[in-house]
Amino acid sequence: MISSVYKRLSKIALNEFSDIAIESRILSLPSGVPLKIRLYLIDDTIVDI
């Protein structure tokens, strides 16, 4: 359930900010529980959500 929310938010971020966001990754704890979404922007900036 939680991971599906992270996947959905990751897709939304890429769709809504496609002019500046080039990639997103879901970072997880060793247990597999999602921790945060990491967005990579066109200017080499990384944004953790």
PyMOL Python script that loads the backbone (N, CA, C, O; Angstrom):
from pymol import cmd

cmd.read_pdbstr("""\
ATOM      1  N   MET A   1       0.831  -1.198   0.000  1.00  0.00           N
ATOM      2  CA  MET A   1       0.000   0.000   0.000  1.00  0.00           C
ATOM      3  C   MET A   1       0.873   1.258   0.000  1.00  0.00           C
ATOM      4  O   MET A   1       0.704   2.135  -0.847  1.00  0.00           O
ATOM      5  N   ILE A   2       1.802   1.342   0.949  1.00  0.00           N
ATOM      6  CA  ILE A   2       2.644   2.540   1.038  1.00  0.00           C
ATOM      7  C   ILE A   2       3.493   2.686  -0.221  1.00  0.00           C
ATOM      8  O   ILE A   2       3.656   3.791  -0.738  1.00  0.00           O
ATOM      9  N   SER A   3       4.037   1.564  -0.716  1.00  0.00           N
ATOM     10  CA  SER A   3       4.900   1.675  -1.891  1.00  0.00           C
ATOM     11  C   SER A   3       4.110   2.109  -3.118  1.00  0.00           C
ATOM     12  O   SER A   3       4.661   2.777  -3.993  1.00  0.00           O
ATOM     13  N   SER A   4       2.834   1.746  -3.203  1.00  0.00           N
ATOM     14  CA  SER A   4       2.023   2.195  -4.342  1.00  0.00           C
ATOM     15  C   SER A   4       1.797   3.706  -4.285  1.00  0.00           C
ATOM     16  O   SER A   4       1.706   4.357  -5.325  1.00  0.00           O
ATOM     17  N   VAL A   5       1.708   4.254  -3.102  1.00  0.00           N
ATOM     18  CA  VAL A   5       1.573   5.706  -2.945  1.00  0.00           C
ATOM     19  C   VAL A   5       2.847   6.396  -3.422  1.00  0.00           C
ATOM     20  O   VAL A   5       2.784   7.398  -4.135  1.00  0.00           O
ATOM     21  N   TYR A   6       3.996   5.863  -3.032  1.00  0.00           N
ATOM     22  CA  TYR A   6       5.277   6.430  -3.460  1.00  0.00           C
ATOM     23  C   TYR A   6       5.415   6.361  -4.984  1.00  0.00           C
ATOM     24  O   TYR A   6       5.876   7.316  -5.609  1.00  0.00           O
ATOM     25  N   LYS A   7       5.019   5.239  -5.579  1.00  0.00           N
ATOM     26  CA  LYS A   7       5.091   5.093  -7.031  1.00  0.00           C
ATOM     27  C   LYS A   7       4.195   6.118  -7.721  1.00  0.00           C
ATOM     28  O   LYS A   7       4.583   6.730  -8.716  1.00  0.00           O
ATOM     29  N   ARG A   8       2.997   6.294  -7.180  1.00  0.00           N
ATOM     30  CA  ARG A   8       2.054   7.264  -7.760  1.00  0.00           C
ATOM     31  C   ARG A   8       2.594   8.688  -7.642  1.00  0.00           C
ATOM     32  O   ARG A   8       2.519   9.461  -8.597  1.00  0.00           O
ATOM     33  N   LEU A   9       3.134   9.036  -6.479  1.00  0.00           N
ATOM     34  CA  LEU A   9       3.692  10.377  -6.290  1.00  0.00           C
ATOM     35  C   LEU A   9       4.903  10.619  -7.177  1.00  0.00           C
ATOM     36  O   LEU A   9       5.111  11.729  -7.668  1.00  0.00           O
ATOM     37  N   SER A  10       5.692   9.590  -7.377  1.00  0.00           N
ATOM     38  CA  SER A  10       6.849   9.695  -8.252  1.00  0.00           C
ATOM     39  C   SER A  10       6.417   9.984  -9.689  1.00  0.00           C
ATOM     40  O   SER A  10       7.006  10.831 -10.361  1.00  0.00           O
ATOM     41  N   LYS A  11       5.393   9.283 -10.153  1.00  0.00           N
ATOM     42  CA  LYS A  11       4.856   9.527 -11.500  1.00  0.00           C
ATOM     43  C   LYS A  11       4.297  10.934 -11.626  1.00  0.00           C
ATOM     44  O   LYS A  11       4.522  11.611 -12.630  1.00  0.00           O
ATOM     45  N   ILE A  12       3.571  11.373 -10.612  1.00  0.00           N
ATOM     46  CA  ILE A  12       2.998  12.721 -10.635  1.00  0.00           C
ATOM     47  C   ILE A  12       4.104  13.766 -10.727  1.00  0.00           C
ATOM     48  O   ILE A  12       4.006  14.712 -11.509  1.00  0.00           O
ATOM     49  N   ALA A  13       5.151  13.595  -9.934  1.00  0.00           N
ATOM     50  CA  ALA A  13       6.264  14.556  -9.949  1.00  0.00           C
ATOM     51  C   ALA A  13       6.883  14.637 -11.338  1.00  0.00           C
ATOM     52  O   ALA A  13       7.155  15.729 -11.836  1.00  0.00           O
ATOM     53  N   LEU A  14       7.108  13.486 -11.964  1.00  0.00           N
ATOM     54  CA  LEU A  14       7.716  13.498 -13.302  1.00  0.00           C
ATOM     55  C   LEU A  14       6.781  14.103 -14.344  1.00  0.00           C
ATOM     56  O   LEU A  14       7.232  14.814 -15.241  1.00  0.00           O
ATOM     57  N   ASN A  15       5.495  13.829 -14.234  1.00  0.00           N
ATOM     58  CA  ASN A  15       4.533  14.370 -15.201  1.00  0.00           C
ATOM     59  C   ASN A  15       4.329  15.872 -15.037  1.00  0.00           C
ATOM     60  O   ASN A  15       4.325  16.616 -16.018  1.00  0.00           O
ATOM     61  N   GLU A  16       4.162  16.309 -13.810  1.00  0.00           N
ATOM     62  CA  GLU A  16       3.882  17.724 -13.548  1.00  0.00           C
ATOM     63  C   GLU A  16       5.097  18.625 -13.735  1.00  0.00           C
ATOM     64  O   GLU A  16       4.955  19.806 -14.049  1.00  0.00           O
ATOM     65  N   PHE A  17       6.281  18.074 -13.543  1.00  0.00           N
ATOM     66  CA  PHE A  17       7.505  18.865 -13.634  1.00  0.00           C
ATOM     67  C   PHE A  17       8.435  18.319 -14.707  1.00  0.00           C
ATOM     68  O   PHE A  17       9.656  18.340 -14.553  1.00  0.00           O
ATOM     69  N   SER A  18       7.855  17.834 -15.783  1.00  0.00           N
ATOM     70  CA  SER A  18       8.642  17.212 -16.852  1.00  0.00           C
ATOM     71  C   SER A  18       9.622  18.192 -17.507  1.00  0.00           C
ATOM     72  O   SER A  18      10.593  17.775 -18.138  1.00  0.00           O
ATOM     73  N   ASP A  19       9.364  19.482 -17.355  1.00  0.00           N
ATOM     74  CA  ASP A  19      10.279  20.462 -17.932  1.00  0.00           C
ATOM     75  C   ASP A  19      11.585  20.589 -17.139  1.00  0.00           C
ATOM     76  O   ASP A  19      12.578  21.085 -17.671  1.00  0.00           O
ATOM     77  N   ILE A  20      11.597  20.147 -15.870  1.00  0.00           N
ATOM     78  CA  ILE A  20      12.820  20.246 -15.075  1.00  0.00           C
ATOM     79  C   ILE A  20      13.265  18.919 -14.463  1.00  0.00           C
ATOM     80  O   ILE A  20      14.442  18.763 -14.137  1.00  0.00           O
ATOM     81  N   ALA A  21      12.357  17.967 -14.301  1.00  0.00           N
ATOM     82  CA  ALA A  21      12.698  16.686 -13.677  1.00  0.00           C
ATOM     83  C   ALA A  21      12.997  15.652 -14.756  1.00  0.00           C
ATOM     84  O   ALA A  21      12.211  15.469 -15.685  1.00  0.00           O
ATOM     85  N   ILE A  22      14.138  14.977 -14.627  1.00  0.00           N
ATOM     86  CA  ILE A  22      14.512  13.994 -15.647  1.00  0.00           C
ATOM     87  C   ILE A  22      14.422  12.554 -15.149  1.00  0.00           C
ATOM     88  O   ILE A  22      14.357  11.625 -15.954  1.00  0.00           O
ATOM     89  N   GLU A  23      14.417  12.364 -13.839  1.00  0.00           N
ATOM     90  CA  GLU A  23      14.355  11.005 -13.299  1.00  0.00           C
ATOM     91  C   GLU A  23      13.866  11.056 -11.862  1.00  0.00           C
ATOM     92  O   GLU A  23      14.062  12.051 -11.164  1.00  0.00           O
ATOM     93  N   SER A  24      13.235   9.986 -11.431  1.00  0.00           N
ATOM     94  CA  SER A  24      12.882   9.861 -10.017  1.00  0.00           C
ATOM     95  C   SER A  24      13.164   8.438  -9.572  1.00  0.00           C
ATOM     96  O   SER A  24      13.033   7.483 -10.339  1.00  0.00           O
ATOM     97  N   ARG A  25      13.550   8.326  -8.325  1.00  0.00           N
ATOM     98  CA  ARG A  25      13.813   7.019  -7.718  1.00  0.00           C
ATOM     99  C   ARG A  25      13.164   6.979  -6.350  1.00  0.00           C
ATOM    100  O   ARG A  25      13.110   7.983  -5.640  1.00  0.00           O
ATOM    101  N   ILE A  26      12.676   5.810  -5.994  1.00  0.00           N
ATOM    102  CA  ILE A  26      12.141   5.604  -4.653  1.00  0.00           C
ATOM    103  C   ILE A  26      13.233   4.921  -3.843  1.00  0.00           C
ATOM    104  O   ILE A  26      13.650   3.807  -4.160  1.00  0.00           O
ATOM    105  N   LEU A  27      13.688   5.593  -2.802  1.00  0.00           N
ATOM    106  CA  LEU A  27      14.725   5.043  -1.941  1.00  0.00           C
ATOM    107  C   LEU A  27      14.061   4.340  -0.762  1.00  0.00           C
ATOM    108  O   LEU A  27      13.129   4.866  -0.154  1.00  0.00           O
ATOM    109  N   SER A  28      14.553   3.150  -0.450  1.00  0.00           N
ATOM    110  CA  SER A  28      13.933   2.329   0.586  1.00  0.00           C
ATOM    111  C   SER A  28      14.933   1.966   1.670  1.00  0.00           C
ATOM    112  O   SER A  28      16.146   2.000   1.463  1.00  0.00           O
ATOM    113  N   LEU A  29      14.399   1.621   2.822  1.00  0.00           N
ATOM    114  CA  LEU A  29      15.203   1.088   3.918  1.00  0.00           C
ATOM    115  C   LEU A  29      15.624  -0.338   3.567  1.00  0.00           C
ATOM    116  O   LEU A  29      15.036  -0.937   2.666  1.00  0.00           O
ATOM    117  N   PRO A  30      16.629  -0.902   4.252  1.00  0.00           N
ATOM    118  CA  PRO A  30      17.022  -2.286   3.979  1.00  0.00           C
ATOM    119  C   PRO A  30      15.864  -3.278   4.106  1.00  0.00           C
ATOM    120  O   PRO A  30      15.881  -4.338   3.481  1.00  0.00           O
ATOM    121  N   SER A  31      14.873  -2.936   4.907  1.00  0.00           N
ATOM    122  CA  SER A  31      13.705  -3.812   5.073  1.00  0.00           C
ATOM    123  C   SER A  31      12.757  -3.746   3.882  1.00  0.00           C
ATOM    124  O   SER A  31      11.815  -4.534   3.793  1.00  0.00           O
ATOM    125  N   GLY A  32      13.001  -2.803   2.958  1.00  0.00           N
ATOM    126  CA  GLY A  32      12.149  -2.654   1.790  1.00  0.00           C
ATOM    127  C   GLY A  32      11.075  -1.589   1.927  1.00  0.00           C
ATOM    128  O   GLY A  32      10.355  -1.307   0.969  1.00  0.00           O
ATOM    129  N   VAL A  33      10.961  -1.002   3.099  1.00  0.00           N
ATOM    130  CA  VAL A  33       9.972   0.051   3.339  1.00  0.00           C
ATOM    131  C   VAL A  33      10.444   1.323   2.652  1.00  0.00           C
ATOM    132  O   VAL A  33      11.579   1.748   2.865  1.00  0.00           O
ATOM    133  N   PRO A  34       9.585   1.951   1.822  1.00  0.00           N
ATOM    134  CA  PRO A  34       9.982   3.186   1.136  1.00  0.00           C
ATOM    135  C   PRO A  34      10.341   4.286   2.138  1.00  0.00           C
ATOM    136  O   PRO A  34       9.670   4.465   3.154  1.00  0.00           O
ATOM    137  N   LEU A  35      11.401   5.006   1.832  1.00  0.00           N
ATOM    138  CA  LEU A  35      11.876   6.071   2.716  1.00  0.00           C
ATOM    139  C   LEU A  35      11.589   7.445   2.134  1.00  0.00           C
ATOM    140  O   LEU A  35      11.074   8.323   2.827  1.00  0.00           O
ATOM    141  N   LYS A  36      11.926   7.635   0.841  1.00  0.00           N
ATOM    142  CA  LYS A  36      11.729   8.938   0.213  1.00  0.00           C
ATOM    143  C   LYS A  36      11.793   8.797  -1.298  1.00  0.00           C
ATOM    144  O   LYS A  36      12.234   7.781  -1.835  1.00  0.00           O
ATOM    145  N   ILE A  37      11.339   9.845  -1.959  1.00  0.00           N
ATOM    146  CA  ILE A  37      11.437   9.942  -3.418  1.00  0.00           C
ATOM    147  C   ILE A  37      12.575  10.896  -3.722  1.00  0.00           C
ATOM    148  O   ILE A  37      12.651  11.984  -3.149  1.00  0.00           O
ATOM    149  N   ARG A  38      13.445  10.499  -4.607  1.00  0.00           N
ATOM    150  CA  ARG A  38      14.559  11.353  -5.014  1.00  0.00           C
ATOM    151  C   ARG A  38      14.324  11.767  -6.463  1.00  0.00           C
ATOM    152  O   ARG A  38      14.206  10.920  -7.349  1.00  0.00           O
ATOM    153  N   LEU A  39      14.256  13.080  -6.696  1.00  0.00           N
ATOM    154  CA  LEU A  39      14.098  13.628  -8.040  1.00  0.00           C
ATOM    155  C   LEU A  39      15.429  14.178  -8.521  1.00  0.00           C
ATOM    156  O   LEU A  39      16.142  14.858  -7.783  1.00  0.00           O
ATOM    157  N   TYR A  40      15.749  13.875  -9.761  1.00  0.00           N
ATOM    158  CA  TYR A  40      16.947  14.406 -10.403  1.00  0.00           C
ATOM    159  C   TYR A  40      16.499  15.459 -11.406  1.00  0.00           C
ATOM    160  O   TYR A  40      15.695  15.183 -12.297  1.00  0.00           O
ATOM    161  N   LEU A  41      17.024  16.663 -11.252  1.00  0.00           N
ATOM    162  CA  LEU A  41      16.621  17.781 -12.096  1.00  0.00           C
ATOM    163  C   LEU A  41      17.651  18.031 -13.195  1.00  0.00           C
ATOM    164  O   LEU A  41      18.781  17.549 -13.124  1.00  0.00           O
ATOM    165  N   ILE A  42      17.245  18.789 -14.207  1.00  0.00           N
ATOM    166  CA  ILE A  42      18.085  19.005 -15.379  1.00  0.00           C
ATOM    167  C   ILE A  42      19.377  19.744 -15.077  1.00  0.00           C
ATOM    168  O   ILE A  42      20.336  19.643 -15.842  1.00  0.00           O
ATOM    169  N   ASP A  43      19.422  20.487 -13.972  1.00  0.00           N
ATOM    170  CA  ASP A  43      20.641  21.228 -13.620  1.00  0.00           C
ATOM    171  C   ASP A  43      21.528  20.453 -12.637  1.00  0.00           C
ATOM    172  O   ASP A  43      22.355  21.042 -11.940  1.00  0.00           O
ATOM    173  N   ASP A  44      21.347  19.127 -12.589  1.00  0.00           N
ATOM    174  CA  ASP A  44      22.105  18.218 -11.712  1.00  0.00           C
ATOM    175  C   ASP A  44      21.772  18.387 -10.232  1.00  0.00           C
ATOM    176  O   ASP A  44      22.518  17.921  -9.371  1.00  0.00           O
ATOM    177  N   THR A  45      20.671  19.039  -9.939  1.00  0.00           N
ATOM    178  CA  THR A  45      20.195  19.165  -8.567  1.00  0.00           C
ATOM    179  C   THR A  45      19.435  17.897  -8.184  1.00  0.00           C
ATOM    180  O   THR A  45      18.766  17.287  -9.018  1.00  0.00           O
ATOM    181  N   ILE A  46      19.546  17.514  -6.931  1.00  0.00           N
ATOM    182  CA  ILE A  46      18.792  16.376  -6.395  1.00  0.00           C
ATOM    183  C   ILE A  46      17.841  16.918  -5.337  1.00  0.00           C
ATOM    184  O   ILE A  46      18.239  17.695  -4.469  1.00  0.00           O
ATOM    185  N   VAL A  47      16.576  16.499  -5.419  1.00  0.00           N
ATOM    186  CA  VAL A  47      15.569  16.916  -4.460  1.00  0.00           C
ATOM    187  C   VAL A  47      15.006  15.658  -3.801  1.00  0.00           C
ATOM    188  O   VAL A  47      14.498  14.770  -4.486  1.00  0.00           O
ATOM    189  N   ASP A  48      15.096  15.583  -2.468  1.00  0.00           N
ATOM    190  CA  ASP A  48      14.522  14.469  -1.730  1.00  0.00           C
ATOM    191  C   ASP A  48      13.188  14.891  -1.144  1.00  0.00           C
ATOM    192  O   ASP A  48      13.063  15.948  -0.526  1.00  0.00           O
ATOM    193  N   ILE A  49      12.205  14.048  -1.352  1.00  0.00           N
ATOM    194  CA  ILE A  49      10.857  14.323  -0.842  1.00  0.00           C
ATOM    195  C   ILE A  49      10.480  13.200   0.109  1.00  0.00           C
ATOM    196  O   ILE A  49       9.384  13.207   0.669  1.00  0.00           O
TER     197      ILE A  49
END
""", "prot")
cmd.dss("prot")
cmd.show_as("cartoon", "prot")
cmd.util.cbc("prot")
cmd.orient("prot")
